[in-house]
Amino acid sequence: MTNKKYAFYILIFSICVFLTGCEKETPNSRWSMLKKVDPAPIALYTETAAGQEELLQGIKEETSMMPSIYDVAVIKGKKDTLVAYKVKQMARFKMKRIEKELTEKLKSKYPDEKFTVSSDFKIFLETIRLWDKTQQPDFSKEKAEKRLKEIIKLNNELT
Amino acid sequence: MADSKRKNKTPEQQQYEKFEQKYETKRPVLKNCIKAFFVGGFICMIGQLISYFYIYFFHFTEQTSSNPTTATVIFLSMLLTGFGIYDRLGQFAGAGSAVPVSGFGNSIISAAIEHRTEGFVLGVGGNIFKLAGSVILFGVFSAFVVALIKTIFIMMTGGF
């Protein structure tokens, strides 16, 4: 077999590897890295405090108001609130500044909440995957809370 | 500088220089730049796709996916060098294929192939980092210098 044929087979194999696994994806998360999803904010424990929906809607609106942010997902667990967002392409040079500004803004407006703010694609993707799972009736709150904590832990990993 | 050099040359040498310039083939600089731009950009696009692949299917964040992405791009360029494909790409694109990290893999494997006939230890082992060694050395040294400057800057200003 010639070298060209080898290269061709490797290319085909690589494409197959890239494409595998897509079938298990939930509808929102499949394209969430490429296009705007804009999911509604959700609280895993709605019974713990009144006015949760308003609070979460407020957090989402505050985040969306920033001009360089275009897609926001908010999930509130028992203690933590995860805010994942996507930054416009040309504003990606100022990601750290945006994250700092947003954290300060949210903390000043909602001092009782514990926020985890992230512009990372992976965190956004996992948030959407969790959001999709919470829509299924057989997915328990405990599992969702555990997954939320895992996502927050993943966000704090540096290497 | 150029004028002083010209003055030192004899009239014959100057005449020959003019004659040479007349018949010298001109390098298509703009064309080469455009080729390098597109091929280099294409390699970077493949790198971005690999990065997304690691983010999507594995537990890598945007920050942590850069390490396996770099390793994969280097590995692919090593394979392509072994198959003789990367050499042709290098001839076509020049700096476009040498400047991205894939050029690093190419420089290692091409040196290994070149010196294979001299044996595994003195040939391959002794020459495999002939080109890439300087890249690693300068990379490590410049990282050290930058880290030193940053540390001193933070110690002096307390950071911003």
Interface residues (C-beta under 8 A of the other chain):
Chain A: N3 K4 Y6 A7 I10 F18 G21 M33 D120 F121 K122 I123 L125 L154 N155 E157 L158 T159
Chain B: L49 Y52 F53 I55 Y56 F57 H59 F60 T61 E62 Q63 T64 S65 L79 L80 F83 G84 I85
